[in-house]
Amino acid sequence: MTDLGDEDAKLVVLARGAFGRTGSGQGAAVRDLDGRTYSAGAVSLTSLSLTALQAAVAAAVSSGAEGFEAAVVIGGNPEDPGVAALHEVSAQAALVFARTDGSVIEEQHE
């Protein structure tokens, strides 16, 4: 397991919280360039389907975030379409995929 800094560890806690609250099988959290954090679970409606990372990015962007420092995803994978959304806004954003216990599976740094 990779040791994360305090700020990224906070994202893990937020992603785990979203994972637990929504029961969607996914949780994600992002930190914008101002240090604000946003978390979300996956959305699965007949008329709208978003991965947790897509939902977290959408929440941040709709709140005025102009870029991202980092994101954490639980229950996702590198093929998640939210990765493209995250990197469309901030190609340099760090991305961590973690297990439900918070241990790191993979880290991506651009």
Secondary structure, DSSP 4 states (H G I P E B T S, - for coil): -PPPPHHHHHHHHHHHHHHHHH-SS-EEEEEETTS-EEEEE-EE-SS-EE-HHHHHHHHHHHTT---EEEEEEES--TT-HHHHHHHHH-TT-EEEEE-TTS-EEEEE--
